[in-house]
Amino acid sequence: MGTITERKSKNGKKSYTAQIRLKRDKVVVHSESQTFERKAVATAWIKKRETELREPGAIDRLKENSTLAHAIDRYIEESKKKIGRTKAQVLAKIKDEFEIANMACKEIESADIVKFATELSHGRQPQTVGNYISHLSSIFAIARPAWKIDLDYSAMEDAQVVLKRLGLIAKSTQRDRRPTLEELGKLMEHYSDRESRYAAHIPMRRLIAFAIFSTRRQEEISRITWSDYEDENKRVLVRDMKNPGEKIGNDVWCDLPPEAIRIIAAMPRTKVKEIFPYEARSVSASFTRACSLLGIEDLHFHDLRHEGVSRLFELGWNIPHVATVSGHRSWNSLKRYSHIKQRGDKYEGWKWLDIVAPAKQ
């Protein structure tokens, strides 16, 4: 049975995505979709395709001639794990904008994947291209063993070797940018003025301080609920923590340093379940605008996590101890901090912690 989903673009223009899903013994055996500008055309397409698919042998012929777009649709349909927003966007972009999606799976060879990556590389960094290839490889890995769709995973593996040698794909570079106390002071002064003028303004001073002392990412901060916080055990459950190859459902208990606990204690208890009920993208956008206004170059909100982890090593903590706070599953990820020679706490006596989270008397 076909369905039609109405979508509206940013400019207000409507489109209609028609989707057909066929099941045998409660198992999806075929899924396909197309987008049209008019609902009547979408309805007509569903009727026409459903008639064609009722013909004897139609489903078996589809398997033989299945395109990469069909394989992507099926992956999204049948994946029991929730697909992250970035991966979903990447797969949709591949399906809608690149010719490889229209190729029959059985015809796709390593050279076609290299050609696709070359097209991607125009205007994109090798790290970005690498992410696209990584997400696409998920389809290649399971199409044949799961659905008998003739998509050759060895072609993907061969292509990845070639793309690395050509420099078209690369791992994400590690940032080492840390804010100075002077830069943080400028940001705190800026937000002090904003918060005094606008009562409903996001409490960015607390969020900045919490990001440093807790080492949490902005998305993780926005998801923390009061029920996930254990004051007596000085820890918090970080839900869907980012981890290579896994994010959704990756929930990890992380210890909280005393400074982070002070900031949580300063947050008002409301009917809202989140401790910091603010949209992560709004927090990041506000931070980026403030840095631009203040002339602070190349500083991202995510760099506050790096600052927080670096601080723990400067306090003399070892890798296992730091991992209980940062949540790093692999200690190898923390080895890059081993070069830190500075010792002591540069935040000792930092006035802004006392301002945003006064110590209890």
N, C-alpha and C positions, 0 to 999 in steps of 0.2 A: 504494500500500500504506500503510495507516494504522499509526501508532505511538502508544504510550501512555507518557507520562513521569510517574513518581510524584514528587510534591513534598511536603515537610513544612514547615508553618508554624512560627513561633517557639513557638507553644503546643503543638506536637507533633501537630496535626491534619493528616491526610493528604488530598491532593487528587490528581486524575489528569487530566492534560492530554492530550486526544486530538488528534492532528494527521494531516491527510491532505495528501499532495503528489502531484500528477499531472504526469507528464512526457510530452512528445511530441518524438521525435527528440532525447532526452537533455536537453531544455530544460523547465524547470518552467513549466507553463501555468496551474496553479492550486494554491493552498495555503490551507488554512483549519484552524482549531483551536478547540476548546472545552474548558473545564475542568469536571470533575464531582467530586462527593464520593465516588462509588463507582466502582470499576474496571469492574464489570459493566455499568454504565450507559454508561461511556466506550466499552467494546467494542461495545455494541449501537448506539451512535451512529455509530461508524465503519462498521459493516456496512450500516446504513441509508443513510448518505450515499454510500458507494461504489456501492451499487445505483442510487441516484438519478443519480449522475454518469456511469453507463454508458449512460444513455438518450441516443438520438441528439439532437444539438444542445444537450446540457446545458451543455457548457463555453462555447459561444458565448453562451448565455443568461446565464451567470454573468458574463461580461465586460460585458454590457449592464447588469446589475444589481449589479455589484461594489460592495461597501461600502468605506468608508475603512479599516475593520479589515482587510479582505482585502488592500488596497494596502499597509498597514503590514507585514503578514505577508510579502508578497512582497518588499518592500524589504529586510527583515531576512534573508530566505532567500537572495536573489541578490546582495547587496552583497559585492563582492570585498574591499573595505576592511573591516577589522575595526571594528565599531561600538563606540565607547567606552561605558563603564559608565553614565555619566550619560545619554547619548542613548538607550541601550537601556531604561533605567528610565523615562524620559520617554515614549517611544513605547508602552511596555507600560501605563503609567498612563492615557494617552489612550485606548488601545484597550479597557481594562477598566472605566474609570470614567466616561467621558463619552459622552453620547448622539450626538455628531457621528460617532463611530466606527461607529455602526449605520446611518448614512445612506448611500444609494446615491451613489457618487462623482459621477455625472452630475447629481445634484440639489443638490450643495453649492455655495452661492454665497457671496459676500463677507460678506453679512449673517449667515450661519451661522457663519463663522469669527469674526466680531466677537462674536456671542453666546457662542461657546465661550470666547473670551478673557475675556469679562465674567464668566463662571462661574469661570474660573481665578483671576481677580483677587481673589476673596473669600478673605482671609487670606494672600494672596501679594503680594510686592512687584512693581512693574512690571518690574524686571530679571528676575525669575523667570518671569513671564508671557512676556517677550520671548524667553527661552531656549526655552520650550515651542513658541512660534510658529516660531522659527528652525529647530528640529529637525523640526517638522511640515512646514515648507516644502520640506524635502528630498524628501519623498514627492510633493508637488505638482509639483516641478520635473521629475521623470523619469517619472511614471506614464503620461502620454499618449505621449511619444516612444518610451519603452522597451517598454511593454506594451499600448499602445492602450487603456488604461483611461481613461475619460472624466473625468479630474480636471483642473479648469481652473486652471492656474497663475496666470492673470491675476486670478482671484478672490482668490487668496492675496496677490498684489501690491497689489490695491485694498484689501484688509482691513488690510494692514500700514500703508498710508498713513493710514487711518482710526484705527487703534489708536494710532499715534504722536500724531496730532492730539488724541485724547481723553486721552492720557497713560496709557493702559492698558499700554503696553509702553515699555521704556527700556533703554538700554545699561547694563551693569554700571558702578556708580560706582567711581572710582579711590580707593583708600585711601591716606592719607598718614601713617598712624600709624607712628611710629618709637620704638623702645625707648630709654630713657635708660640711661646707664651704671649709674645707681643701680638701676634695675629689673633690668637684666641681672645685676648683682651679687647681688641678692636671689635670682634664679632659680638662679644658679650655687651660691650657699651652700646653697640648698634641696636641689639635686641632689647636692651634695657629701655631705650627710648621708645621703641616700637610697642613694647608691652605696657608701658606707662600711658601711651596714647590710645591704644586699642585693647580693651579688656578681653575681647574674644580672640586675640592673637594667639597663635600656637606658642606655647612656652618653650621657645627654641633654646633658651639658656639651659634649662633643665635637660632637654633632649641632647644637646651637645655634651654636657657634662656626663650624662648617663652613658652615652655612646663611648666616651673615653674610658670611664671607670668600669663599665660592664663588659667592654669589648664587643658589644652586640651590633649587628648590622641594622640599617634603618628599617628594613622589612620585618625583621625579627622583633624589633622594639615595638612596632605598631601592633603585633599580634599577641603580645604578652597580656594575659588576663590575670585578674586578682586571684582566681582559683589556681593558676599555674605558679603562683608565688608562695614559697614556704619560708616565712620569716624565721621560724624556729630552727630550720636547717640551713638558713642563709643560702638558698638556692632558688632557681627558677627553671621551669620546663620551657625550653625553646622549641617551638613547634615548626616543622618543615624547615629545619636547618639546612642550609645549602651544603651540599657534599657532592664531589664528582660522581656522576652517574646516578645520583639519588637526591631527591629534595622532598617531594611530597611524601608525607608520612614519616619523615626522618625526625623524630622528636627526641631531644637530648636534654638531660638535666645538667645545668651549669651552675657552678658556685658563683656567688656574688661577693665582691670585695666590700668592705664596710662603707666606702664612699657611695657605691651604687645603691646600697640598702638605705642610706640616708636620703637619697634622692627619691626613692620609691616612697619612703615614709612621709615625704613632703608633698606627695601628690594627693589631691582631694579624693576621698572615697565617694563616688557617685553611683547612680544606678547603671551606668555604663560598665560593661564587663571588662573592657580593656583598661590597663593602668595608664597607657599613653594612647588615648583614642584619636589618633591623628593619621591621616593618609600618608603613607610612606613617600609617595611621589611629591606630595605637597611640601613635606619636610625637606626633601632633597632640593626641590626647586627653590624654596626660600633660601636655603643655605647657599646655593649657586648664585642667586641674585645678590645676596649680601656680600659675598666674596668679590663679585664683579664691581659692586658699588664702592667697596672699600679698597679696591686695588690689590686684593690678595690673589695671586696668580696660581693656577694649577692646583687648587685644593678642593677635594671632593668630600662629601659627608662620609663616604666609606673610608676615607683616610683616617678618620677618628678611631676606627677599629684597630688599624695598624699602630696608631699612636698608643692605644690602650695596651695592646699586647707588648709593644716595646717597653712601655713603662714597667710592666710586671717583671720583665727580664732585668731591667735596671734596678729593681728592688732586690735582685739576687735570687729570684725564683728559678727553679729548674724546669725543664721541659714538661715532665708529668704534672707538676703543680700548675703551670700556666695552662695546660690543656684542660684542667678541670674547670677553668673559667672561660677560656676561649671556645671550648667545644671541639677543637681539632681532633678528628679521629686518627689521623696519621701524624705521628710525631715528626716525620720527615718534613712536613710542611712548616714546622717551627724551627728547623735547623738553620734557616736563613737568618734567624735572630741571634745566633750564637756569636756573631761578630761584635755584638754590642759590648763596648768596653766601659761606658759610663755607668756609674753606680750612684744610687741615691734616688730620691723622689723629687723631681722638679716641681711637683704639685704640692709639696709640703708648704702649708701656710697660704695656699692659693685662695685669694679672697672670694673668688666667684663661687666656690663650693659652699662657703658659709652664707653667701647671699641667696643662692637658689635652694639650699637645703641646710638651714641652720641646725647646728648640733643640739641635741636635747640636753638640757641642764640637769 
